[in-house]
Amino acid sequence: MHLVCLYPNASKVIMAVLSFSHGSGDVKRILTNDGTSLLERTLNAIITIKSCFRNDSKSYVIPATNVLLKMAQNAHKHYTGNLLAEEEIAIKIKEKNNFLKQKLQRKFFKEANEKLKKALTHKNFQEVELAKAMLQGVNFVWEEQDQRQNS
């Protein structure tokens, strides 16, 4: 079934509005795929299925033809392919975030060491205490990461 859209811009706006979350939760929970926010392709599928059932009073009687079975297999293949692609993207994002965190931690550690060296040469013990606190903070983060990796 091929649907012709008379108002393509209005259709896009309506799909975007319908894909908004209908819940009253906070933004973080809404944006973390809690099931209330629908993708456009999901909405299109729901609308197509509902329209097919409305148009035919005996829509529950669908002949299982080879074409229908092939279409179902292709849909499943595309669905699993999309799932794998989404998982790969999530893994890449997580790896990039971890890399950036480690880079920031190394930078902070380097700054703390430089601050400590400078404070010791100038015998500024307030700066020594500040550098010590910075180093302890970095050390604490690294120990937490080690514990997470070991468990």
C-alpha positions as protocol buffer text, in pm:
chain_id: "A"
residue {
  index: 1
  type: MET
  ca { x: 0 y: 0 z: 0 }
}
residue {
  index: 2
  type: HIS
  ca { x: 156 y: 328 z: -112 }
}
residue {
  index: 3
  type: LEU
  ca { x: 16 y: 642 z: 49 }
}
residue {
  index: 4
  type: VAL
  ca { x: 35 y: 976 z: -131 }
}
residue {
  index: 5
  type: CYS
  ca { x: 86 y: 1270 z: 101 }
}
residue {
  index: 6
  type: LEU
  ca { x: -107 y: 1582 z: -2 }
}
residue {
  index: 7
  type: TYR
  ca { x: 61 y: 1807 z: 254 }
}
residue {
  index: 8
  type: PRO
  ca { x: 419 y: 1683 z: 305 }
}
residue {
  index: 9
  type: ASN
  ca { x: 530 y: 1971 z: 532 }
}
residue {
  index: 10
  type: ALA
  ca { x: 223 y: 1945 z: 753 }
}
residue {
  index: 11
  type: SER
  ca { x: 276 y: 1570 z: 765 }
}
residue {
  index: 12
  type: LYS
  ca { x: 633 y: 1616 z: 890 }
}
residue {
  index: 13
  type: VAL
  ca { x: 521 y: 1861 z: 1159 }
}
residue {
  index: 14
  type: ILE
  ca { x: 242 y: 1631 z: 1274 }
}
residue {
  index: 15
  type: MET
  ca { x: 480 y: 1332 z: 1290 }
}
residue {
  index: 16
  type: ALA
  ca { x: 730 y: 1537 z: 1490 }
}
residue {
  index: 17
  type: VAL
  ca { x: 460 y: 1648 z: 1734 }
}
residue {
  index: 18
  type: LEU
  ca { x: 326 y: 1296 z: 1773 }
}
residue {
  index: 19
  type: SER
  ca { x: 674 y: 1164 z: 1844 }
}
residue {
  index: 20
  type: PHE
  ca { x: 708 y: 1390 z: 2151 }
}
residue {
  index: 21
  type: SER
  ca { x: 686 y: 1228 z: 2486 }
}
residue {
  index: 22
  type: HIS
  ca { x: 337 y: 1223 z: 2631 }
}
residue {
  index: 23
  type: GLY
  ca { x: 457 y: 1181 z: 2988 }
}
residue {
  index: 24
  type: SER
  ca { x: 519 y: 1434 z: 3259 }
}
residue {
  index: 25
  type: GLY
  ca { x: 867 y: 1306 z: 3348 }
}
residue {
  index: 26
  type: ASP
  ca { x: 1181 y: 1512 z: 3365 }
}
residue {
  index: 27
  type: VAL
  ca { x: 1385 y: 1578 z: 3053 }
}
residue {
  index: 28
  type: LYS
  ca { x: 1663 y: 1331 z: 3134 }
}
residue {
  index: 29
  type: ARG
  ca { x: 1421 y: 1041 z: 3175 }
}
residue {
  index: 30
  type: ILE
  ca { x: 1229 y: 1137 z: 2859 }
}
residue {
  index: 31
  type: LEU
  ca { x: 1543 y: 1150 z: 2647 }
}
residue {
  index: 32
  type: THR
  ca { x: 1678 y: 816 z: 2770 }
}
residue {
  index: 33
  type: ASN
  ca { x: 1438 y: 596 z: 2573 }
}
residue {
  index: 34
  type: ASP
  ca { x: 1186 y: 515 z: 2844 }
}
residue {
  index: 35
  type: GLY
  ca { x: 928 y: 400 z: 2593 }
}
residue {
  index: 36
  type: THR
  ca { x: 709 y: 713 z: 2591 }
}
residue {
  index: 37
  type: SER
  ca { x: 885 y: 879 z: 2301 }
}
residue {
  index: 38
  type: LEU
  ca { x: 811 y: 724 z: 1961 }
}
residue {
  index: 39
  type: LEU
  ca { x: 1035 y: 732 z: 1658 }
}
residue {
  index: 40
  type: GLU
  ca { x: 886 y: 850 z: 1329 }
}
residue {
  index: 41
  type: ARG
  ca { x: 930 y: 509 z: 1168 }
}
residue {
  index: 42
  type: THR
  ca { x: 745 y: 347 z: 1462 }
}
residue {
  index: 43
  type: LEU
  ca { x: 463 y: 597 z: 1427 }
}
residue {
  index: 44
  type: ASN
  ca { x: 443 y: 532 z: 1051 }
}
residue {
  index: 45
  type: ALA
  ca { x: 420 y: 158 z: 1114 }
}
residue {
  index: 46
  type: ILE
  ca { x: 144 y: 200 z: 1373 }
}
residue {
  index: 47
  type: ILE
  ca { x: -57 y: 432 z: 1148 }
}
residue {
  index: 48
  type: THR
  ca { x: -19 y: 200 z: 848 }
}
residue {
  index: 49
  type: ILE
  ca { x: -129 y: -106 z: 1044 }
}
residue {
  index: 50
  type: LYS
  ca { x: -428 y: 74 z: 1196 }
}
residue {
  index: 51
  type: SER
  ca { x: -537 y: 207 z: 858 }
}
residue {
  index: 52
  type: CYS
  ca { x: -520 y: -143 z: 706 }
}
residue {
  index: 53
  type: PHE
  ca { x: -736 y: -285 z: 984 }
}
residue {
  index: 54
  type: ARG
  ca { x: -989 y: -2 z: 949 }
}
residue {
  index: 55
  type: ASN
  ca { x: -1028 y: -40 z: 573 }
}
residue {
  index: 56
  type: ASP
  ca { x: -1099 y: -413 z: 573 }
}
residue {
  index: 57
  type: SER
  ca { x: -1361 y: -565 z: 798 }
}
residue {
  index: 58
  type: LYS
  ca { x: -1192 y: -906 z: 761 }
}
residue {
  index: 59
  type: SER
  ca { x: -834 y: -789 z: 800 }
}
residue {
  index: 60
  type: TYR
  ca { x: -763 y: -1074 z: 1039 }
}
residue {
  index: 61
  type: VAL
  ca { x: -784 y: -1307 z: 740 }
}
residue {
  index: 62
  type: ILE
  ca { x: -455 y: -1247 z: 565 }
}
residue {
  index: 63
  type: PRO
  ca { x: -333 y: -1511 z: 321 }
}
residue {
  index: 64
  type: ALA
  ca { x: 21 y: -1624 z: 396 }
}
residue {
  index: 65
  type: THR
  ca { x: 169 y: -1586 z: 51 }
}
residue {
  index: 66
  type: ASN
  ca { x: 535 y: -1620 z: -42 }
}
residue {
  index: 67
  type: VAL
  ca { x: 549 y: -1246 z: -104 }
}
residue {
  index: 68
  type: LEU
  ca { x: 415 y: -1174 z: 244 }
}
residue {
  index: 69
  type: LEU
  ca { x: 663 y: -1415 z: 402 }
}
residue {
  index: 70
  type: LYS
  ca { x: 953 y: -1257 z: 209 }
}
residue {
  index: 71
  type: MET
  ca { x: 839 y: -913 z: 322 }
}
residue {
  index: 72
  type: ALA
  ca { x: 828 y: -1032 z: 683 }
}
residue {
  index: 73
  type: GLN
  ca { x: 1177 y: -1181 z: 652 }
}
residue {
  index: 74
  type: ASN
  ca { x: 1311 y: -859 z: 501 }
}
residue {
  index: 75
  type: ALA
  ca { x: 1145 y: -653 z: 774 }
}
residue {
  index: 76
  type: HIS
  ca { x: 1306 y: -875 z: 1039 }
}
residue {
  index: 77
  type: LYS
  ca { x: 1644 y: -850 z: 868 }
}
residue {
  index: 78
  type: HIS
  ca { x: 1622 y: -470 z: 856 }
}
residue {
  index: 79
  type: TYR
  ca { x: 1504 y: -456 z: 1216 }
}
residue {
  index: 80
  type: THR
  ca { x: 1792 y: -667 z: 1345 }
}
residue {
  index: 81
  type: GLY
  ca { x: 2032 y: -467 z: 1126 }
}
residue {
  index: 82
  type: ASN
  ca { x: 1905 y: -145 z: 1281 }
}
residue {
  index: 83
  type: LEU
  ca { x: 1943 y: -290 z: 1629 }
}
residue {
  index: 84
  type: LEU
  ca { x: 2303 y: -388 z: 1557 }
}
residue {
  index: 85
  type: ALA
  ca { x: 2379 y: -46 z: 1409 }
}
residue {
  index: 86
  type: GLU
  ca { x: 2231 y: 128 z: 1714 }
}
residue {
  index: 87
  type: GLU
  ca { x: 2436 y: -94 z: 1946 }
}
residue {
  index: 88
  type: GLU
  ca { x: 2754 y: -17 z: 1750 }
}
residue {
  index: 89
  type: ILE
  ca { x: 2682 y: 355 z: 1769 }
}
residue {
  index: 90
  type: ALA
  ca { x: 2619 y: 331 z: 2144 }
}
residue {
  index: 91
  type: ILE
  ca { x: 2948 y: 144 z: 2191 }
}
residue {
  index: 92
  type: LYS
  ca { x: 3139 y: 404 z: 1988 }
}
residue {
  index: 93
  type: ILE
  ca { x: 2985 y: 688 z: 2186 }
}
residue {
  index: 94
  type: LYS
  ca { x: 3073 y: 516 z: 2513 }
}
residue {
  index: 95
  type: GLU
  ca { x: 3431 y: 455 z: 2397 }
}
residue {
  index: 96
  type: LYS
  ca { x: 3467 y: 818 z: 2289 }
}
residue {
  index: 97
  type: ASN
  ca { x: 3329 y: 941 z: 2621 }
}
residue {
  index: 98
  type: ASN
  ca { x: 3570 y: 715 z: 2811 }
}
residue {
  index: 99
  type: PHE
  ca { x: 3860 y: 842 z: 2600 }
}
residue {
  index: 100
  type: LEU
  ca { x: 3764 y: 1204 z: 2668 }
}
residue {
  index: 101
  type: LYS
  ca { x: 3725 y: 1135 z: 3042 }
}
residue {
  index: 102
  type: GLN
  ca { x: 4069 y: 972 z: 3055 }
}
residue {
  index: 103
  type: LYS
  ca { x: 4222 y: 1260 z: 2861 }
}
residue {
  index: 104
  type: LEU
  ca { x: 4068 y: 1511 z: 3102 }
}
residue {
  index: 105
  type: GLN
  ca { x: 4185 y: 1309 z: 3403 }
}
residue {
  index: 106
  type: ARG
  ca { x: 4543 y: 1299 z: 3268 }
}
residue {
  index: 107
  type: LYS
  ca { x: 4533 y: 1674 z: 3207 }
}
residue {
  index: 108
  type: PHE
  ca { x: 4405 y: 1736 z: 3560 }
}
residue {
  index: 109
  type: PHE
  ca { x: 4673 y: 1506 z: 3702 }
}
residue {
  index: 110
  type: LYS
  ca { x: 4945 y: 1687 z: 3506 }
}
residue {
  index: 111
  type: GLU
  ca { x: 4818 y: 2027 z: 3623 }
}
residue {
  index: 112
  type: ALA
  ca { x: 4812 y: 1908 z: 3984 }
}
residue {
  index: 113
  type: ASN
  ca { x: 5171 y: 1781 z: 3957 }
}
residue {
  index: 114
  type: GLU
  ca { x: 5289 y: 2109 z: 3804 }
}
residue {
  index: 115
  type: LYS
  ca { x: 5107 y: 2306 z: 4074 }
}
residue {
  index: 116
  type: LEU
  ca { x: 5273 y: 2089 z: 4340 }
}
residue {
  index: 117
  type: LYS
  ca { x: 5622 y: 2138 z: 4194 }
}
residue {
  index: 118
  type: LYS
  ca { x: 5571 y: 2513 z: 4167 }
}
residue {
  index: 119
  type: ALA
  ca { x: 5431 y: 2537 z: 4521 }
}
residue {
  index: 120
  type: LEU
  ca { x: 5726 y: 2338 z: 4664 }
}
residue {
  index: 121
  type: THR
  ca { x: 5985 y: 2555 z: 4489 }
}
residue {
  index: 122
  type: HIS
  ca { x: 5817 y: 2871 z: 4620 }
}
residue {
  index: 123
  type: LYS
  ca { x: 5744 y: 2712 z: 4960 }
}
residue {
  index: 124
  type: ASN
  ca { x: 5376 y: 2806 z: 4929 }
}
residue {
  index: 125
  type: PHE
  ca { x: 5207 y: 2552 z: 5153 }
}
residue {
  index: 126
  type: GLN
  ca { x: 4853 y: 2663 z: 5070 }
}
residue {
  index: 127
  type: GLU
  ca { x: 4922 y: 2575 z: 4706 }
}
residue {
  index: 128
  type: VAL
  ca { x: 5079 y: 2248 z: 4823 }
}
residue {
  index: 129
  type: GLU
  ca { x: 4755 y: 2159 z: 5003 }
}
residue {
  index: 130
  type: LEU
  ca { x: 4551 y: 2253 z: 4696 }
}
residue {
  index: 131
  type: ALA
  ca { x: 4770 y: 2037 z: 4470 }
}
residue {
  index: 132
  type: LYS
  ca { x: 4747 y: 1754 z: 4721 }
}
residue {
  index: 133
  type: ALA
  ca { x: 4366 y: 1774 z: 4716 }
}
residue {
  index: 134
  type: MET
  ca { x: 4367 y: 1773 z: 4334 }
}
residue {
  index: 135
  type: LEU
  ca { x: 4590 y: 1465 z: 4326 }
}
residue {
  index: 136
  type: GLN
  ca { x: 4373 y: 1289 z: 4583 }
}
residue {
  index: 137
  type: GLY
  ca { x: 4066 y: 1362 z: 4369 }
}
residue {
  index: 138
  type: VAL
  ca { x: 4227 y: 1214 z: 4058 }
}
residue {
  index: 139
  type: ASN
  ca { x: 4350 y: 916 z: 4258 }
}
residue {
  index: 140
  type: PHE
  ca { x: 3999 y: 860 z: 4397 }
}
residue {
  index: 141
  type: VAL
  ca { x: 3849 y: 861 z: 4045 }
}
residue {
  index: 142
  type: TRP
  ca { x: 4114 y: 616 z: 3920 }
}
residue {
  index: 143
  type: GLU
  ca { x: 4056 y: 381 z: 4215 }
}
residue {
  index: 144
  type: GLU
  ca { x: 3680 y: 383 z: 4148 }
}
residue {
  index: 145
  type: GLN
  ca { x: 3745 y: 297 z: 3784 }
}
residue {
  index: 146
  type: ASP
  ca { x: 3975 y: 11 z: 3885 }
}
residue {
  index: 147
  type: GLN
  ca { x: 3708 y: -126 z: 4121 }
}
residue {
  index: 148
  type: ARG
  ca { x: 3443 y: -109 z: 3845 }
}
residue {
  index: 149
  type: GLN
  ca { x: 3671 y: -289 z: 3600 }
}
residue {
  index: 150
  type: ASN
  ca { x: 3757 y: -562 z: 3855 }
}
residue {
  index: 151
  type: SER
  ca { x: 3395 y: -628 z: 3953 }
}
